[in-house]
Amino acid sequence: MLVNDKIIQRSSFRNLASLVLTSVMFFSSFGAFAQDGEKLFKQNCAACHVPTDKTVVGPGLKGISERTPSEKWIIDWVKNPDALIASGDAYANKIKDFSPTAMTAFGFLSDEEIVSIIGYINSYAPPVEAAPVAAEGTAEVSTSGTLDEGTLRNVLIGVGGLLLVLVFILSSVRRSLTQLVSEKEGVEVPEELGTWGSITHWMGTHRGWTGVFLLVSTLIFLQWGVKELMNIGVYEGYKPTQPIAFSHKIHAGQNGINCVYCHTSAEKGKTAGIPSLNVCMNCHSYVSEGPSGTTEIAKIYAALDYDPATKKYGGNPTPVEWVRVHNLPDLSYFNHSQHVVVGKIECQQCHGAVEEMGVAEQHSPLTMGWCVECHRTTSVQVADNAYYEDLHERTPSWHDGNPVTVEKIGGLECAKCHY
């Protein structure tokens, strides 16, 4: 009997351990499952739906499992909504006219992937509100505690002025003490030279040191002057306020909108271009509220003379006077498509992490030296690049094992950029 009890206890322990292990594996897989669901949702559903009860293009998906017939029904609807409607399904025919935009069929998604999306929607919790972000289109205030160049210069000028005042005060005190001592000892008081007289007297008696001082001062002044002159027209960090606040951090960062969706001419022409408001309306004809409320989006509607209630345009649109951020001088030629399509240069290489900018700013100096250095160090992607196919065939010795920089194919010739 005792042996049987021990066998039962061991069996129970194994069953308990198996149950715990199964539970751990289930919850671990559920975490990965939900994570996959979030990725799939953002890739396939986020253009029309949100995992809350808010309507965008399509209805909000919060509580989708409770208000639809079954999980299998959701899978069939996502894969082929037209087929489900044609079958006479009552619920499918009830919701088919919810939006003027028909539901897209996602037949390429597997049942497991759709179930993972449902799991993400059911477990979705709105993110906790962070500290308020600087208003879009306004200058962001730095809280790092560091001084910018202008402030530091003003501080140094102020300190220099105080030291100069202190020199005059101490010089005056010295003269008064010298006079008192001379009167007390009955010594004739020397002729008063004054502060400037003392300086010129010292310079007259110490001509060697005077020459060194003047030479050093002149060199320092020239170095400062050259540096200041070289910075004329360089607007690195320039961050103007725009008439309509636009956050690249929200659009390109959080929503993952590709740069060329708005700046279409970056792949096709010389300039990247400012997108027209009709591009904004591709989304904002449905999305009328953003993180900053309705104020900024309402400015788009006002400029287009658009009524969001009736979804109709009036006949009195007004242009938006955007403030240009990047501005090369007319004497320089730069072609976006040549760099983006042929050179395969990422936007961030010149414009910085735009997807993290609440307010668009000039990231690079855009000086001639900066461009030349890039041409000297950047390798051209010659292989598998149709633009350089002829060059690749005619000059194999250039690139077999050796990087071909822009400099090697004439990238530093003056007429490439100035003509």
C-alpha positions in Angstrom: 0.0 0.0 0.0 2.9 2.4 0.8 4.5 1.7 -2.5 1.3 2.4 -4.3 0.9 5.8 -2.4 4.5 6.8 -3.5 3.7 5.9 -7.1 0.5 8.0 -7.0 2.4 10.9 -5.4 5.1 10.7 -8.1 2.5 10.6 -10.8 0.6 13.6 -9.3 3.9 15.5 -9.1 4.6 14.8 -12.8 1.1 15.9 -13.8 1.5 19.1 -11.8 4.9 19.8 -13.3 3.5 19.1 -16.8 0.6 21.5 -16.1 2.9 24.3 -14.9 5.2 23.8 -17.9 2.3 23.8 -20.3 1.0 27.0 -18.7 4.3 28.7 -19.0 4.6 27.7 -22.6 1.1 28.9 -23.3 1.6 32.3 -21.8 5.0 32.7 -23.4 3.6 31.8 -26.8 0.6 34.1 -26.2 3.0 37.0 -25.6 4.8 36.3 -28.9 1.3 35.6 -30.5 0.1 39.1 -29.5 3.3 40.6 -30.6 2.9 39.0 -34.1 -0.7 40.2 -34.1 0.4 43.8 -33.5 2.9 43.7 -36.3 0.3 42.2 -38.7 -2.4 44.7 -37.6 -0.1 47.6 -38.4 1.0 46.2 -41.7 -2.5 45.3 -43.0 -5.3 46.9 -41.0 -4.0 50.2 -39.5 -4.8 52.2 -42.7 -8.5 51.9 -42.1 -9.0 50.6 -38.5 -7.9 51.3 -35.0 -8.0 48.7 -32.1 -10.3 51.1 -30.1 -14.0 52.0 -30.6 -13.1 55.1 -32.7 -14.2 55.1 -36.3 -11.6 56.1 -38.9 -12.2 54.8 -42.4 -13.7 51.6 -41.1 -15.3 50.9 -37.7 -13.3 50.7 -34.6 -12.4 47.1 -33.8 -12.7 47.1 -30.0 -14.9 44.2 -28.8 -14.9 42.6 -32.3 -15.1 39.1 -30.8 -18.3 39.9 -28.9 -20.2 41.7 -31.7 -19.5 39.2 -34.6 -21.0 35.8 -35.0 -17.8 33.8 -34.4 -14.1 33.7 -34.8 -14.5 31.6 -38.0 -16.8 34.3 -39.4 -14.1 37.0 -38.8 -11.5 34.8 -40.6 -13.9 34.3 -43.6 -14.7 38.0 -43.7 -11.0 39.1 -43.6 -10.0 36.6 -46.3 -12.9 37.3 -48.7 -15.6 39.7 -47.7 -17.3 39.7 -51.1 -17.7 36.0 -51.1 -19.3 36.1 -47.6 -21.7 38.9 -48.7 -22.6 36.9 -51.9 -23.4 33.8 -49.7 -26.2 35.7 -48.2 -24.7 35.9 -44.7 -27.0 38.3 -42.7 -24.3 40.0 -40.6 -22.0 40.5 -43.6 -24.8 42.2 -45.6 -25.7 44.3 -42.6 -22.2 45.9 -42.3 -21.2 46.0 -46.0 -22.3 49.6 -46.5 -20.8 50.9 -43.2 -18.1 52.8 -45.2 -17.9 54.2 -48.7 -14.6 52.2 -49.0 -15.2 48.5 -49.5 -13.4 46.1 -47.2 -10.2 44.7 -48.9 -9.7 41.0 -49.2 -6.7 39.6 -47.3 -6.7 36.1 -48.7 -2.9 35.8 -48.3 -3.2 35.8 -44.5 -3.4 32.4 -42.8 -6.1 31.5 -40.2 -3.4 31.6 -37.5 -2.3 35.1 -38.5 -5.9 36.4 -38.5 -6.4 34.9 -35.0 -3.2 36.6 -33.8 -4.6 39.9 -35.0 -7.9 39.3 -33.2 -5.8 38.4 -30.1 -3.9 41.7 -30.4 -7.2 43.7 -30.7 -8.8 42.0 -27.7 -5.7 42.6 -25.5 -5.0 46.1 -26.7 -4.6 48.7 -24.0 -4.2 52.5 -24.9 -0.7 53.7 -24.2 -0.2 55.8 -21.1 -0.1 59.5 -21.9 3.5 60.8 -21.7 4.6 64.3 -20.9 3.2 66.8 -23.4 5.2 67.1 -26.6 6.2 70.5 -27.8 3.5 71.9 -30.1 4.0 71.0 -33.7 5.5 73.8 -35.6 7.0 75.6 -32.6 10.5 75.6 -31.3 11.3 72.8 -28.9 12.8 73.9 -25.6 16.0 72.1 -24.6 16.1 71.0 -21.0 19.5 69.4 -21.1 21.0 72.3 -19.1 23.6 73.1 -21.7 24.1 76.6 -23.1 23.9 77.3 -26.8 26.7 79.2 -28.6 24.9 82.5 -28.5 24.1 82.3 -24.8 27.6 81.3 -24.0 29.1 84.2 -26.0 26.8 86.6 -24.1 27.9 85.2 -20.8 31.6 85.5 -21.7 31.1 89.1 -22.8 29.3 89.9 -19.5 32.1 88.3 -17.5 34.7 90.2 -19.5 32.8 93.5 -18.8 32.7 92.8 -15.1 36.4 92.0 -15.0 37.2 95.3 -16.9 35.1 97.3 -14.3 37.0 95.5 -11.5 40.3 96.5 -13.1 39.3 100.1 -13.1 38.0 100.0 -9.5 41.2 98.3 -8.2 43.3 100.8 -10.2 41.5 103.7 -8.6 41.9 102.2 -5.1 45.6 101.7 -5.8 46.0 105.4 -6.8 44.2 106.5 -3.7 46.4 104.4 -1.4 49.6 105.5 -3.1 48.6 109.2 -2.6 47.7 108.7 1.1 51.0 106.9 1.8 53.0 109.6 -0.1 51.3 112.5 1.9 51.9 110.7 5.2 55.6 110.2 4.5 56.0 113.7 3.0 57.1 112.3 -0.3 56.2 114.2 -3.5 53.2 112.6 -5.2 54.2 111.4 -8.7 52.3 112.7 -11.7 49.0 110.9 -12.1 49.1 108.9 -15.3 45.6 107.4 -15.1 44.6 103.9 -16.3 45.2 104.5 -20.0 48.4 106.4 -19.3 49.6 103.5 -17.2 48.9 101.1 -20.0 50.7 103.3 -22.6 53.6 103.8 -20.2 53.9 100.0 -19.8 53.8 99.5 -23.5 56.5 102.1 -24.1 58.9 100.5 -21.6 58.1 96.9 -22.6 58.0 97.1 -26.4 58.9 93.4 -26.9 56.0 92.1 -24.9 53.8 94.7 -26.5 54.6 93.4 -29.9 53.8 89.8 -28.8 50.5 90.9 -27.2 49.4 92.7 -30.4 50.4 89.8 -32.7 48.6 87.2 -30.6 45.5 89.5 -30.3 45.5 90.1 -34.1 45.8 86.3 -34.9 43.0 85.5 -32.4 40.8 88.2 -34.0 41.5 87.0 -37.5 40.8 83.4 -36.6 37.5 84.4 -35.0 36.6 86.6 -38.1 37.3 83.8 -40.6 35.2 81.4 -38.6 32.3 83.8 -38.4 32.5 84.6 -42.1 32.6 80.9 -43.0 29.3 80.4 -41.1 27.5 83.1 -43.1 24.6 81.3 -44.9 25.0 78.1 -42.9 21.7 77.4 -41.2 22.4 74.0 -39.5 19.7 73.5 -36.8 17.3 76.0 -38.5 13.8 75.1 -37.3 11.1 77.6 -38.5 7.5 77.7 -37.3 5.2 76.6 -40.0 1.6 77.9 -40.7 0.2 74.4 -40.2 2.0 72.4 -37.5 3.2 69.1 -39.0 5.0 66.4 -37.0 7.3 64.0 -38.9 7.6 62.1 -35.7 3.9 61.2 -35.8 3.6 60.7 -39.6 6.9 59.1 -40.6 7.8 57.7 -37.1 4.7 56.4 -35.3 2.6 55.8 -38.4 5.5 54.6 -40.6 4.5 56.6 -43.7 7.3 56.4 -46.3 9.0 59.7 -47.2 8.3 59.4 -50.9 4.5 59.0 -50.3 4.4 62.7 -49.6 7.6 63.9 -51.3 6.9 62.0 -54.5 9.3 64.1 -56.7 12.3 63.0 -54.6 12.5 59.9 -56.8 11.6 61.6 -60.1 13.1 65.1 -60.1 15.6 67.6 -58.9 13.7 68.7 -55.8 11.8 66.6 -53.2 9.0 69.2 -53.3 6.4 70.2 -50.7 3.3 67.9 -50.9 0.1 69.5 -52.0 -2.8 69.4 -49.5 -4.7 66.9 -51.6 -2.0 64.4 -50.5 -2.9 65.2 -46.9 -6.6 64.7 -47.7 -5.9 61.1 -48.7 -5.9 60.4 -44.9 -7.4 63.5 -43.4 -10.7 63.3 -45.3 -11.4 60.6 -42.7 -9.0 61.5 -39.8 -10.1 64.9 -38.5 -8.4 64.7 -35.1 -4.8 64.2 -34.1 -2.7 64.3 -30.9 -3.0 68.1 -30.8 -6.8 67.9 -31.3 -8.6 69.3 -34.3 -7.0 72.7 -34.6 -4.2 72.0 -37.0 -6.2 69.6 -39.3 -8.9 72.3 -39.4 -6.4 74.6 -41.0 -6.0 72.1 -43.9 -9.8 72.1 -44.3 -9.9 75.9 -44.2 -7.1 76.2 -46.8 -9.0 73.8 -49.1 -12.4 75.3 -48.3 -13.5 71.8 -47.3 -16.5 71.1 -45.1 -15.8 67.9 -43.1 -19.4 67.5 -42.2 -20.7 67.3 -45.8 -17.3 66.1 -47.2 -17.6 68.7 -50.0 -15.1 71.3 -51.3 -16.0 75.0 -51.8 -14.8 77.3 -54.5 -12.5 79.5 -52.5 -9.3 77.6 -51.6 -6.3 79.6 -50.3 -2.6 78.7 -50.7 -0.6 77.7 -47.6 2.6 79.7 -47.3 5.1 77.1 -46.0 8.4 78.2 -44.7 11.3 76.7 -46.5 13.8 74.8 -44.3 16.5 73.6 -46.7 17.7 76.2 -49.3 20.8 75.6 -51.4 22.2 78.7 -53.2 21.3 79.2 -56.8 24.9 78.7 -57.8 24.7 75.0 -56.8 23.0 72.1 -58.6 21.6 69.2 -56.6 19.3 66.5 -58.0 17.3 64.4 -55.5 16.5 61.6 -57.9 20.2 61.1 -58.8 21.0 60.6 -55.1 17.9 58.7 -54.0 17.3 56.4 -57.0 20.8 56.0 -58.5 23.0 56.6 -55.5 20.5 54.7 -53.2 21.2 57.3 -50.4 18.8 57.1 -47.5 16.9 60.3 -46.6 18.3 60.3 -43.1 21.9 60.5 -44.4 21.4 64.2 -45.3 18.3 65.1 -43.4 18.9 63.3 -40.1 16.4 61.2 -38.2 13.4 63.0 -39.6 11.1 60.3 -38.1 12.1 61.5 -34.7 11.5 65.3 -35.4 8.4 66.9 -34.0 9.4 70.0 -36.0 11.4 69.7 -39.3 14.8 71.2 -39.0 18.0 71.4 -41.1 20.2 68.6 -39.8 23.3 69.0 -42.0 25.3 72.2 -42.8 24.9 71.7 -46.6 28.2 73.4 -47.2 30.5 72.7 -50.2 33.1 71.1 -47.9 30.4 68.8 -46.5 29.3 67.7 -50.0 32.9 67.2 -51.1 33.7 65.1 -48.1 30.7 62.9 -48.8 31.8 62.4 -52.5 35.3 61.4 -51.3 34.1 58.8 -48.8 30.8 57.4 -50.2 31.1 54.3 -52.3 29.0 54.1 -55.4 26.8 51.0 -55.7 28.0 50.1 -59.2 27.1 46.4 -59.1 23.5 45.5 -60.0 22.8 49.1 -60.8 21.5 49.7 -64.3 22.6 53.3 -64.3 26.2 52.3 -64.0 25.9 49.0 -66.0 28.1 50.3 -68.9 30.7 51.7 -66.5 30.7 48.4 -64.6 31.4 46.4 -67.8 34.1 48.8 -69.2 36.1 49.3 -66.1 36.2 46.0 -64.1 39.6 46.9 -62.6 38.1 49.8 -60.8 35.7 47.9 -58.6 36.8 44.3 -58.3 37.5 44.2 -54.6 37.9 48.0 -54.4 35.2 50.5 -53.6 34.4 53.1 -56.2 33.8 56.5 -54.6 31.9 59.4 -56.2 35.3 61.1 -56.5 36.6 58.4 -58.9 33.8 58.9 -61.4 34.1 62.7 -61.6 32.1 63.7 -58.5 34.6 66.5 -57.7 34.6 68.2 -61.1 33.5 71.8 -60.7 31.0 71.6 -63.5 29.1 68.8 -61.9 27.6 71.2 -59.4 28.4 74.6 -60.8 27.8 75.5 -64.4 
